[in-house]
Amino acid sequence: MSEHRFGPYGGQYVPETLMPALAELESAWESLRTDELFVAELDGLLRDFVGRPSPLYRAARLSQAADRPIYLKREDLNHTGAHKINNALGQALLARRMGKRRIIAETGAGQHGVAAATACALLDLECVVYMGTEDMRRQKPNVERMGLLGARVAPVDAGARTLKEAVSAAIRDWVANVRSTHYIIGSCVGPAPYPALVRDLQRVIGDEARAQVLRQAGRLPQRVIACVGGGSNSIGIFQAFIADESVELVGVEAAGEGLHTGRHGAPLTAAGRAGILHGALTAIMQDEDGQILEAHSISAGLDYPGSGPEHAWLRDSGRARYAAVTDAQALRAFAQTARLEGIIPALESSHALAWALANPGSDLDVVCLSGRGDKDLAEALAALDG
């Protein structure tokens, strides 16, 4: 692995206390990622516990509405209902091999928290999940799931009370308990080696999707589209297609109430400047003095003022393009997908669907349906009724 930088982005901007833990983590992953017993255990659990491979589904009625084939990579059908379990399970196994029996995690939409709690229940590990109180309100069913699975949900009542503050609280815990604790970061953010580690564990999405679309459609897609908050589902599906120059990679951020309002979560689309956030140099939303701005999205999982450093590099290099979709557009796609396909998508995934439906110019799209929308029903229905 040994990827500390993506162009100028990435790095390790953390307290000195954490440097030995990051070195230990990188060394362990370098060793175990090719260890036959470890790989067999992880692959077996992804197959028999998670339910992989997830299907690639040709959405006939959405395709008809868009006047082109749209295939959905059905990460919503994984155990726990999203792509997050791929990473959480891999890191929990890694932590157990390193002798770390206490796990901490952060969560916004709740899906990573549920995935971490699930992996810890399976492997008999202690689990503490940090979550902003605003996200706890928006995602109450996931808070209840985490408790049932044996995790302790630690409320964070600072700042905007969302994902950024939850990450900050988790990092403070890690600094204080670094010898006994492994921090399962939920996205391709944070100090090296996390962005590359999470990408490697999520690459299964893209490897499966590439083989599936070749088998089903007999060709590669013209576009691969996925939502981007921190960006783990998108970097996972993009990774298998990066070498295919004919395939356009499209990351869709949260435009919130509109990019012009400043009430959004789109640092890549809105020309977010490079800055330090949660241990890495990346594209972030910041004011003229370098202070981190509050992000906004109806989707708790996209309500983050930064992005993964590899996404910032893919943007700058031109290999991927990034766009943004408003709350209202995502809600329309949420409702349309439910009516046309019998699938209730997560509000995060609804951003990718909204962009695909609104943008012609392709003859075959693969969209990463990163999660299911059960967690979002109360928030989405209230907004649609309003």
Secondary structure, 3 states (H helix, E strand, C coil): CCCCEECCEECCCCCHHHHHHHHHHHHHHHHHCCCHHHHHHHHHHHHHHHCCCCCEEECHHHHHHHCCCEEEEEHHHCCCCECHHHHHHHHHHHHHHCCCCEEEEEECCCHHHHHHHHHHHHHCCEEEEEEEHHHHHHCHHHHHHHHHCCCEEEEECCCCCCHHHHHHHHHHHHHHCCCCEEEECCCCCCCCCHHHHHHHHHHHHHHHHHHHHHHHHCCCCCEEEEECCCCHHHHHHHHCCCCCCCCEEEEEEEEECCHHHCCCECCCCCCCEEEEECCEEEEECECCCCCECCCCCCCHHHCCCECCHHHHHHHHHCCEEEEEEEHHHHHHHHHHHHHHHCCCECHHHHHHHHHHHHCCCCCCEEEEECEECHHHHHHHHHHHHC
